[in-house]
Amino acid sequence: MSQVRLAIELDLNQNSISRYENGEREADYKTLIAIADFFQVSIDYLLGRTDNPNINK
């Protein structure tokens, strides 16, 4: 998925997505929830706290 498409889907700007990916900026709670919901993974998975992307396990 492109940064542009993700930005459109989440109503963010592409520069923010790029900065999140490159570690130049950290997402706030609202954005973390939106990204996790979009990809249907847990926030712990996004933050590298687990290798299991499943929300329910």
CHARMM-style PDB file with segment names, atoms N, HN, CA, C and O in Angstrom:
ATOM      1  N   MET     1       0.849  -1.165   0.000  1.00  0.00      PROA
ATOM      2  CA  MET     1       0.000   0.000   0.000  1.00  0.00      PROA
ATOM      3  C   MET     1       0.900   1.233   0.000  1.00  0.00      PROA
ATOM      4  O   MET     1       1.901   1.278   0.714  1.00  0.00      PROA
ATOM      5  N   SER     2       0.548   2.203  -0.780  1.00  0.00      PROA
ATOM      6  HN  SER     2      -0.266   2.166  -1.360  1.00  0.00      PROA
ATOM      7  CA  SER     2       1.344   3.429  -0.837  1.00  0.00      PROA
ATOM      8  C   SER     2       1.030   4.348   0.344  1.00  0.00      PROA
ATOM      9  O   SER     2      -0.039   4.273   0.950  1.00  0.00      PROA
ATOM     10  N   GLN     3       1.969   5.196   0.642  1.00  0.00      PROA
ATOM     11  HN  GLN     3       2.837   5.257   0.149  1.00  0.00      PROA
ATOM     12  CA  GLN     3       1.768   6.194   1.696  1.00  0.00      PROA
ATOM     13  C   GLN     3       0.602   7.108   1.342  1.00  0.00      PROA
ATOM     14  O   GLN     3      -0.176   7.497   2.213  1.00  0.00      PROA
ATOM     15  N   VAL     4       0.485   7.441   0.091  1.00  0.00      PROA
ATOM     16  HN  VAL     4       1.117   7.124  -0.616  1.00  0.00      PROA
ATOM     17  CA  VAL     4      -0.596   8.329  -0.343  1.00  0.00      PROA
ATOM     18  C   VAL     4      -1.952   7.680  -0.101  1.00  0.00      PROA
ATOM     19  O   VAL     4      -2.866   8.316   0.423  1.00  0.00      PROA
ATOM     20  N   ARG     5      -2.080   6.406  -0.486  1.00  0.00      PROA
ATOM     21  HN  ARG     5      -1.337   5.889  -0.912  1.00  0.00      PROA
ATOM     22  CA  ARG     5      -3.365   5.726  -0.290  1.00  0.00      PROA
ATOM     23  C   ARG     5      -3.701   5.616   1.193  1.00  0.00      PROA
ATOM     24  O   ARG     5      -4.838   5.867   1.591  1.00  0.00      PROA
ATOM     25  N   LEU     6      -2.716   5.239   2.015  1.00  0.00      PROA
ATOM     26  HN  LEU     6      -1.792   5.034   1.692  1.00  0.00      PROA
ATOM     27  CA  LEU     6      -2.967   5.131   3.453  1.00  0.00      PROA
ATOM     28  C   LEU     6      -3.359   6.483   4.022  1.00  0.00      PROA
ATOM     29  O   LEU     6      -4.288   6.573   4.824  1.00  0.00      PROA
ATOM     30  N   ALA     7      -2.669   7.520   3.620  1.00  0.00      PROA
ATOM     31  HN  ALA     7      -1.915   7.447   2.968  1.00  0.00      PROA
ATOM     32  CA  ALA     7      -3.000   8.869   4.097  1.00  0.00      PROA
ATOM     33  C   ALA     7      -4.437   9.236   3.745  1.00  0.00      PROA
ATOM     34  O   ALA     7      -5.155   9.797   4.573  1.00  0.00      PROA
ATOM     35  N   ILE     8      -4.852   8.930   2.545  1.00  0.00      PROA
ATOM     36  HN  ILE     8      -4.268   8.474   1.872  1.00  0.00      PROA
ATOM     37  CA  ILE     8      -6.225   9.224   2.127  1.00  0.00      PROA
ATOM     38  C   ILE     8      -7.216   8.427   2.967  1.00  0.00      PROA
ATOM     39  O   ILE     8      -8.208   8.972   3.449  1.00  0.00      PROA
ATOM     40  N   GLU     9      -6.944   7.133   3.141  1.00  0.00      PROA
ATOM     41  HN  GLU     9      -6.138   6.690   2.749  1.00  0.00      PROA
ATOM     42  CA  GLU     9      -7.842   6.269   3.911  1.00  0.00      PROA
ATOM     43  C   GLU     9      -7.994   6.742   5.359  1.00  0.00      PROA
ATOM     44  O   GLU     9      -9.071   6.626   5.943  1.00  0.00      PROA
ATOM     45  N   LEU    10      -6.907   7.277   5.938  1.00  0.00      PROA
ATOM     46  HN  LEU    10      -6.032   7.371   5.464  1.00  0.00      PROA
ATOM     47  CA  LEU    10      -6.912   7.674   7.348  1.00  0.00      PROA
ATOM     48  C   LEU    10      -7.122   9.171   7.543  1.00  0.00      PROA
ATOM     49  O   LEU    10      -7.101   9.664   8.670  1.00  0.00      PROA
ATOM     50  N   ASP    11      -7.324   9.886   6.450  1.00  0.00      PROA
ATOM     51  HN  ASP    11      -7.342   9.485   5.534  1.00  0.00      PROA
ATOM     52  CA  ASP    11      -7.505  11.336   6.502  1.00  0.00      PROA
ATOM     53  C   ASP    11      -6.305  12.025   7.170  1.00  0.00      PROA
ATOM     54  O   ASP    11      -6.453  12.888   8.036  1.00  0.00      PROA
ATOM     55  N   LEU    12      -5.119  11.607   6.730  1.00  0.00      PROA
ATOM     56  HN  LEU    12      -4.999  10.907   6.027  1.00  0.00      PROA
ATOM     57  CA  LEU    12      -3.860  12.202   7.192  1.00  0.00      PROA
ATOM     58  C   LEU    12      -3.118  12.720   5.972  1.00  0.00      PROA
ATOM     59  O   LEU    12      -3.565  12.540   4.839  1.00  0.00      PROA
ATOM     60  N   ASN    13      -1.996  13.355   6.209  1.00  0.00      PROA
ATOM     61  HN  ASN    13      -1.634  13.500   7.130  1.00  0.00      PROA
ATOM     62  CA  ASN    13      -1.217  13.763   5.049  1.00  0.00      PROA
ATOM     63  C   ASN    13      -0.053  12.803   4.845  1.00  0.00      PROA
ATOM     64  O   ASN    13       0.443  12.198   5.796  1.00  0.00      PROA
ATOM     65  N   GLN    14       0.371  12.672   3.607  1.00  0.00      PROA
ATOM     66  HN  GLN    14      -0.033  13.163   2.835  1.00  0.00      PROA
ATOM     67  CA  GLN    14       1.394  11.699   3.230  1.00  0.00      PROA
ATOM     68  C   GLN    14       2.702  11.947   3.957  1.00  0.00      PROA
ATOM     69  O   GLN    14       3.408  10.992   4.280  1.00  0.00      PROA
ATOM     70  N   ASN    15       3.043  13.190   4.220  1.00  0.00      PROA
ATOM     71  HN  ASN    15       2.469  13.965   3.957  1.00  0.00      PROA
ATOM     72  CA  ASN    15       4.283  13.493   4.936  1.00  0.00      PROA
ATOM     73  C   ASN    15       4.270  12.907   6.337  1.00  0.00      PROA
ATOM     74  O   ASN    15       5.300  12.434   6.818  1.00  0.00      PROA
ATOM     75  N   SER    16       3.127  12.932   6.996  1.00  0.00      PROA
ATOM     76  HN  SER    16       2.290  13.316   6.605  1.00  0.00      PROA
ATOM     77  CA  SER    16       3.028  12.334   8.329  1.00  0.00      PROA
ATOM     78  C   SER    16       3.273  10.832   8.268  1.00  0.00      PROA
ATOM     79  O   SER    16       4.011  10.290   9.090  1.00  0.00      PROA
ATOM     80  N   ILE    17       2.663  10.159   7.305  1.00  0.00      PROA
ATOM     81  HN  ILE    17       2.063  10.599   6.637  1.00  0.00      PROA
ATOM     82  CA  ILE    17       2.864   8.717   7.144  1.00  0.00      PROA
ATOM     83  C   ILE    17       4.347   8.422   6.925  1.00  0.00      PROA
ATOM     84  O   ILE    17       4.889   7.498   7.532  1.00  0.00      PROA
ATOM     85  N   SER    18       4.995   9.184   6.080  1.00  0.00      PROA
ATOM     86  HN  SER    18       4.555   9.934   5.587  1.00  0.00      PROA
ATOM     87  CA  SER    18       6.417   9.005   5.816  1.00  0.00      PROA
ATOM     88  C   SER    18       7.244   9.180   7.082  1.00  0.00      PROA
ATOM     89  O   SER    18       8.159   8.398   7.339  1.00  0.00      PROA
ATOM     90  N   ARG    19       6.933  10.185   7.863  1.00  0.00      PROA
ATOM     91  HN  ARG    19       6.190  10.820   7.655  1.00  0.00      PROA
ATOM     92  CA  ARG    19       7.678  10.430   9.108  1.00  0.00      PROA
ATOM     93  C   ARG    19       7.456   9.321  10.123  1.00  0.00      PROA
ATOM     94  O   ARG    19       8.381   8.957  10.849  1.00  0.00      PROA
ATOM     95  N   TYR    20       6.239   8.775  10.187  1.00  0.00      PROA
ATOM     96  HN  TYR    20       5.487   9.070   9.597  1.00  0.00      PROA
ATOM     97  CA  TYR    20       5.986   7.641  11.078  1.00  0.00      PROA
ATOM     98  C   TYR    20       6.826   6.443  10.645  1.00  0.00      PROA
ATOM     99  O   TYR    20       7.455   5.789  11.477  1.00  0.00      PROA
ATOM    100  N   GLU    21       6.837   6.160   9.359  1.00  0.00      PROA
ATOM    101  HN  GLU    21       6.327   6.692   8.683  1.00  0.00      PROA
ATOM    102  CA  GLU    21       7.594   5.013   8.841  1.00  0.00      PROA
ATOM    103  C   GLU    21       9.088   5.158   9.082  1.00  0.00      PROA
ATOM    104  O   GLU    21       9.767   4.174   9.375  1.00  0.00      PROA
ATOM    105  N   ASN    22       9.598   6.358   8.963  1.00  0.00      PROA
ATOM    106  HN  ASN    22       9.046   7.158   8.724  1.00  0.00      PROA
ATOM    107  CA  ASN    22      11.034   6.592   9.102  1.00  0.00      PROA
ATOM    108  C   ASN    22      11.472   6.852  10.534  1.00  0.00      PROA
ATOM    109  O   ASN    22      12.658   7.060  10.790  1.00  0.00      PROA
ATOM    110  N   GLY    23      10.535   6.845  11.467  1.00  0.00      PROA
ATOM    111  HN  GLY    23       9.571   6.676  11.259  1.00  0.00      PROA
ATOM    112  CA  GLY    23      10.858   7.059  12.868  1.00  0.00      PROA
ATOM    113  C   GLY    23      11.191   8.496  13.213  1.00  0.00      PROA
ATOM    114  O   GLY    23      11.761   8.768  14.269  1.00  0.00      PROA
ATOM    115  N   GLU    24      10.844   9.410  12.336  1.00  0.00      PROA
ATOM    116  HN  GLU    24      10.381   9.189  11.478  1.00  0.00      PROA
ATOM    117  CA  GLU    24      11.106  10.830  12.564  1.00  0.00      PROA
ATOM    118  C   GLU    24      10.032  11.463  13.440  1.00  0.00      PROA
ATOM    119  O   GLU    24      10.222  12.549  13.986  1.00  0.00      PROA
ATOM    120  N   ARG    25       8.912  10.778  13.566  1.00  0.00      PROA
ATOM    121  HN  ARG    25       8.757   9.895  13.122  1.00  0.00      PROA
ATOM    122  CA  ARG    25       7.778  11.285  14.328  1.00  0.00      PROA
ATOM    123  C   ARG    25       7.000  10.104  14.885  1.00  0.00      PROA
ATOM    124  O   ARG    25       6.962   9.037  14.271  1.00  0.00      PROA
ATOM    125  N   GLU    26       6.379  10.289  16.045  1.00  0.00      PROA
ATOM    126  HN  GLU    26       6.410  11.155  16.544  1.00  0.00      PROA
ATOM    127  CA  GLU    26       5.552   9.237  16.629  1.00  0.00      PROA
ATOM    128  C   GLU    26       4.083   9.626  16.524  1.00  0.00      PROA
ATOM    129  O   GLU    26       3.707  10.781  16.725  1.00  0.00      PROA
ATOM    130  N   ALA    27       3.268   8.631  16.206  1.00  0.00      PROA
ATOM    131  HN  ALA    27       3.573   7.692  16.043  1.00  0.00      PROA
ATOM    132  CA  ALA    27       1.836   8.860  16.065  1.00  0.00      PROA
ATOM    133  C   ALA    27       1.197   9.064  17.432  1.00  0.00      PROA
ATOM    134  O   ALA    27       1.616   8.460  18.420  1.00  0.00      PROA
ATOM    135  N   ASP    28       0.187   9.914  17.482  1.00  0.00      PROA
ATOM    136  HN  ASP    28      -0.154  10.405  16.680  1.00  0.00      PROA
ATOM    137  CA  ASP    28      -0.565  10.080  18.720  1.00  0.00      PROA
ATOM    138  C   ASP    28      -1.531   8.903  18.875  1.00  0.00      PROA
ATOM    139  O   ASP    28      -1.669   8.079  17.971  1.00  0.00      PROA
ATOM    140  N   TYR    29      -2.201   8.834  20.037  1.00  0.00      PROA
ATOM    141  HN  TYR    29      -2.089   9.503  20.771  1.00  0.00      PROA
ATOM    142  CA  TYR    29      -3.095   7.708  20.312  1.00  0.00      PROA
ATOM    143  C   TYR    29      -4.196   7.564  19.272  1.00  0.00      PROA
ATOM    144  O   TYR    29      -4.491   6.452  18.834  1.00  0.00      PROA
ATOM    145  N   LYS    30      -4.793   8.651  18.880  1.00  0.00      PROA
ATOM    146  HN  LYS    30      -4.553   9.554  19.236  1.00  0.00      PROA
ATOM    147  CA  LYS    30      -5.886   8.613  17.906  1.00  0.00      PROA
ATOM    148  C   LYS    30      -5.396   8.014  16.585  1.00  0.00      PROA
ATOM    149  O   LYS    30      -6.089   7.203  15.970  1.00  0.00      PROA
ATOM    150  N   THR    31      -4.212   8.415  16.160  1.00  0.00      PROA
ATOM    151  HN  THR    31      -3.649   9.074  16.660  1.00  0.00      PROA
ATOM    152  CA  THR    31      -3.655   7.906  14.909  1.00  0.00      PROA
ATOM    153  C   THR    31      -3.274   6.442  15.031  1.00  0.00      PROA
ATOM    154  O   THR    31      -3.505   5.665  14.104  1.00  0.00      PROA
ATOM    155  N   LEU    32      -2.690   6.051  16.167  1.00  0.00      PROA
ATOM    156  HN  LEU    32      -2.502   6.683  16.920  1.00  0.00      PROA
ATOM    157  CA  LEU    32      -2.356   4.640  16.381  1.00  0.00      PROA
ATOM    158  C   LEU    32      -3.602   3.768  16.309  1.00  0.00      PROA
ATOM    159  O   LEU    32      -3.582   2.700  15.697  1.00  0.00      PROA
ATOM    160  N   ILE    33      -4.675   4.219  16.927  1.00  0.00      PROA
ATOM    161  HN  ILE    33      -4.691   5.086  17.424  1.00  0.00      PROA
ATOM    162  CA  ILE    33      -5.930   3.470  16.893  1.00  0.00      PROA
ATOM    163  C   ILE    33      -6.441   3.366  15.459  1.00  0.00      PROA
ATOM    164  O   ILE    33      -6.884   2.298  15.035  1.00  0.00      PROA
ATOM    165  N   ALA    34      -6.383   4.457  14.719  1.00  0.00      PROA
ATOM    166  HN  ALA    34      -6.024   5.324  15.064  1.00  0.00      PROA
ATOM    167  CA  ALA    34      -6.865   4.455  13.328  1.00  0.00      PROA
ATOM    168  C   ALA    34      -6.044   3.497  12.464  1.00  0.00      PROA
ATOM    169  O   ALA    34      -6.606   2.757  11.656  1.00  0.00      PROA
ATOM    170  N   ILE    35      -4.733   3.506  12.627  1.00  0.00      PROA
ATOM    171  HN  ILE    35      -4.277   4.107  13.283  1.00  0.00      PROA
ATOM    172  CA  ILE    35      -3.871   2.615  11.840  1.00  0.00      PROA
ATOM    173  C   ILE    35      -4.133   1.156  12.224  1.00  0.00      PROA
ATOM    174  O   ILE    35      -4.262   0.297  11.352  1.00  0.00      PROA
ATOM    175  N   ALA    36      -4.211   0.880  13.517  1.00  0.00      PROA
ATOM    176  HN  ALA    36      -4.107   1.578  14.225  1.00  0.00      PROA
ATOM    177  CA  ALA    36      -4.474  -0.485  13.979  1.00  0.00      PROA
ATOM    178  C   ALA    36      -5.824  -0.979  13.467  1.00  0.00      PROA
ATOM    179  O   ALA    36      -5.933  -2.109  12.992  1.00  0.00      PROA
ATOM    180  N   ASP    37      -6.835  -0.151  13.561  1.00  0.00      PROA
ATOM    181  HN  ASP    37      -6.746   0.768  13.947  1.00  0.00      PROA
ATOM    182  CA  ASP    37      -8.160  -0.530  13.060  1.00  0.00      PROA
ATOM    183  C   ASP    37      -8.137  -0.774  11.562  1.00  0.00      PROA
ATOM    184  O   ASP    37      -8.730  -1.738  11.078  1.00  0.00      PROA
ATOM    185  N   PHE    38      -7.460   0.087  10.831  1.00  0.00      PROA
ATOM    186  HN  PHE    38      -6.978   0.870  11.224  1.00  0.00      PROA
ATOM    187  CA  PHE    38      -7.416  -0.040   9.375  1.00  0.00      PROA
ATOM    188  C   PHE    38      -6.789  -1.373   8.966  1.00  0.00      PROA
ATOM    189  O   PHE    38      -7.312  -2.074   8.100  1.00  0.00      PROA
ATOM    190  N   PHE    39      -5.667  -1.715   9.594  1.00  0.00      PROA
ATOM    191  HN  PHE    39      -5.241  -1.146  10.298  1.00  0.00      PROA
ATOM    192  CA  PHE    39      -4.956  -2.949   9.244  1.00  0.00      PROA
ATOM    193  C   PHE    39      -5.438  -4.158  10.042  1.00  0.00      PROA
ATOM    194  O   PHE    39      -4.944  -5.269   9.849  1.00  0.00      PROA
ATOM    195  N   GLN    40      -6.403  -3.940  10.939  1.00  0.00      PROA
ATOM    196  HN  GLN    40      -6.804  -3.037  11.095  1.00  0.00      PROA
ATOM    197  CA  GLN    40      -6.966  -4.996  11.781  1.00  0.00      PROA
ATOM    198  C   GLN    40      -5.880  -5.738  12.558  1.00  0.00      PROA
ATOM    199  O   GLN    40      -5.818  -6.968  12.561  1.00  0.00      PROA
ATOM    200  N   VAL    41      -5.032  -4.955  13.212  1.00  0.00      PROA
ATOM    201  HN  VAL    41      -5.082  -3.956  13.210  1.00  0.00      PROA
ATOM    202  CA  VAL    41      -3.980  -5.485  14.086  1.00  0.00      PROA
ATOM    203  C   VAL    41      -4.064  -4.757  15.425  1.00  0.00      PROA
ATOM    204  O   VAL    41      -4.751  -3.744  15.553  1.00  0.00      PROA
ATOM    205  N   SER    42      -3.363  -5.284  16.408  1.00  0.00      PROA
ATOM    206  HN  SER    42      -2.805  -6.107  16.305  1.00  0.00      PROA
ATOM    207  CA  SER    42      -3.357  -4.636  17.716  1.00  0.00      PROA
ATOM    208  C   SER    42      -2.358  -3.479  17.728  1.00  0.00      PROA
ATOM    209  O   SER    42      -1.425  -3.442  16.926  1.00  0.00      PROA
ATOM    210  N   ILE    43      -2.564  -2.558  18.628  1.00  0.00      PROA
ATOM    211  HN  ILE    43      -3.323  -2.588  19.279  1.00  0.00      PROA
ATOM    212  CA  ILE    43      -1.608  -1.467  18.804  1.00  0.00      PROA
ATOM    213  C   ILE    43      -0.282  -2.029  19.310  1.00  0.00      PROA
ATOM    214  O   ILE    43       0.780  -1.529  18.940  1.00  0.00      PROA
ATOM    215  N   ASP    44      -0.331  -3.060  20.149  1.00  0.00      PROA
ATOM    216  HN  ASP    44      -1.194  -3.466  20.449  1.00  0.00      PROA
ATOM    217  CA  ASP    44       0.910  -3.700  20.605  1.00  0.00      PROA
ATOM    218  C   ASP    44       1.732  -4.206  19.423  1.00  0.00      PROA
ATOM    219  O   ASP    44       2.959  -4.104  19.435  1.00  0.00      PROA
ATOM    220  N   TYR    45       1.076  -4.744  18.413  1.00  0.00      PROA
ATOM    221  HN  TYR    45       0.079  -4.827  18.403  1.00  0.00      PROA
ATOM    222  CA  TYR    45       1.777  -5.206  17.215  1.00  0.00      PROA
ATOM    223  C   TYR    45       2.431  -4.030  16.491  1.00  0.00      PROA
ATOM    224  O   TYR    45       3.583  -4.121  16.069  1.00  0.00      PROA
ATOM    225  N   LEU    46       1.702  -2.939  16.349  1.00  0.00      PROA
ATOM    226  HN  LEU    46       0.766  -2.864  16.692  1.00  0.00      PROA
ATOM    227  CA  LEU    46       2.275  -1.752  15.693  1.00  0.00      PROA
ATOM    228  C   LEU    46       3.495  -1.227  16.440  1.00  0.00      PROA
ATOM    229  O   LEU    46       4.452  -0.753  15.828  1.00  0.00      PROA
ATOM    230  N   LEU    47       3.454  -1.315  17.760  1.00  0.00      PROA
ATOM    231  HN  LEU    47       2.676  -1.700  18.257  1.00  0.00      PROA
ATOM    232  CA  LEU    47       4.541  -0.777  18.585  1.00  0.00      PROA
ATOM    233  C   LEU    47       5.677  -1.777  18.790  1.00  0.00      PROA
ATOM    234  O   LEU    47       6.657  -1.468  19.468  1.00  0.00      PROA
ATOM    235  N   GLY    48       5.554  -2.974  18.210  1.00  0.00      PROA
ATOM    236  HN  GLY    48       4.758  -3.224  17.659  1.00  0.00      PROA
ATOM    237  CA  GLY    48       6.609  -3.962  18.327  1.00  0.00      PROA
ATOM    238  C   GLY    48       6.640  -4.685  19.664  1.00  0.00      PROA
ATOM    239  O   GLY    48       7.647  -5.297  20.020  1.00  0.00      PROA
ATOM    240  N   ARG    49       5.538  -4.613  20.406  1.00  0.00      PROA
ATOM    241  HN  ARG    49       4.721  -4.116  20.117  1.00  0.00      PROA
ATOM    242  CA  ARG    49       5.480  -5.270  21.703  1.00  0.00      PROA
ATOM    243  C   ARG    49       5.082  -6.739  21.604  1.00  0.00      PROA
ATOM    244  O   ARG    49       5.177  -7.476  22.584  1.00  0.00      PROA
ATOM    245  N   THR    50       4.641  -7.162  20.433  1.00  0.00      PROA
ATOM    246  HN  THR    50       4.564  -6.563  19.636  1.00  0.00      PROA
ATOM    247  CA  THR    50       4.282  -8.553  20.181  1.00  0.00      PROA
ATOM    248  C   THR    50       4.510  -8.860  18.712  1.00  0.00      PROA
ATOM    249  O   THR    50       4.470  -7.973  17.860  1.00  0.00      PROA
ATOM    250  N   ASP    51       4.751 -10.136  18.433  1.00  0.00      PROA
ATOM    251  HN  ASP    51       4.784 -10.857  19.125  1.00  0.00      PROA
ATOM    252  CA  ASP    51       4.884 -10.575  17.043  1.00  0.00      PROA
ATOM    253  C   ASP    51       3.541 -11.034  16.479  1.00  0.00      PROA
ATOM    254  O   ASP    51       3.420 -11.315  15.286  1.00  0.00      PROA
ATOM    255  N   ASN    52       2.537 -11.105  17.348  1.00  0.00      PROA
ATOM    256  HN  ASN    52       2.636 -10.877  18.317  1.00  0.00      PROA
ATOM    257  CA  ASN    52       1.220 -11.586  16.951  1.00  0.00      PROA
ATOM    258  C   ASN    52       0.345 -10.397  16.549  1.00  0.00      PROA
ATOM    259  O   ASN    52      -0.017  -9.584  17.401  1.00  0.00      PROA
ATOM    260  N   PRO    53       0.003 -10.286  15.267  1.00  0.00      PROA
ATOM    261  CA  PRO    53      -0.810  -9.150  14.837  1.00  0.00      PROA
ATOM    262  C   PRO    53      -2.283  -9.276  15.199  1.00  0.00      PROA
ATOM    263  O   PRO    53      -3.032  -8.305  15.085  1.00  0.00      PROA
ATOM    264  N   ASN    54      -2.711 -10.468  15.638  1.00  0.00      PROA
ATOM    265  HN  ASN    54      -2.102 -11.256  15.731  1.00  0.00      PROA
ATOM    266  CA  ASN    54      -4.123 -10.717  15.905  1.00  0.00      PROA
ATOM    267  C   ASN    54      -4.607  -9.900  17.093  1.00  0.00      PROA
ATOM    268  O   ASN    54      -4.016  -9.953  18.172  1.00  0.00      PROA
ATOM    269  N   ILE    55      -5.660  -9.161  16.900  1.00  0.00      PROA
ATOM    270  HN  ILE    55      -6.140  -9.118  16.024  1.00  0.00      PROA
ATOM    271  CA  ILE    55      -6.241  -8.311  17.946  1.00  0.00      PROA
ATOM    272  C   ILE    55      -6.806  -9.150  19.086  1.00  0.00      PROA
ATOM    273  O   ILE    55      -6.712  -8.752  20.247  1.00  0.00      PROA
ATOM    274  N   ASN    56      -7.385 -10.297  18.777  1.00  0.00      PROA
ATOM    275  HN  ASN    56      -7.462 -10.620  17.834  1.00  0.00      PROA
ATOM    276  CA  ASN    56      -8.121 -11.079  19.774  1.00  0.00      PROA
ATOM    277  C   ASN    56      -7.281 -12.086  20.545  1.00  0.00      PROA
ATOM    278  O   ASN    56      -7.818 -12.778  21.410  1.00  0.00      PROA
ATOM    279  N   LYS    57      -6.001 -12.194  20.270  1.00  0.00      PROA
ATOM    280  HN  LYS    57      -5.565 -11.631  19.568  1.00  0.00      PROA
ATOM    281  CA  LYS    57      -5.182 -13.201  20.968  1.00  0.00      PROA
ATOM    282  C   LYS    57      -4.037 -12.557  21.685  1.00  0.00      PROA
ATOM    283  OT1 LYS    57      -3.243 -13.246  22.325  1.00  0.00      PROA
TER     284      LYS     57
END
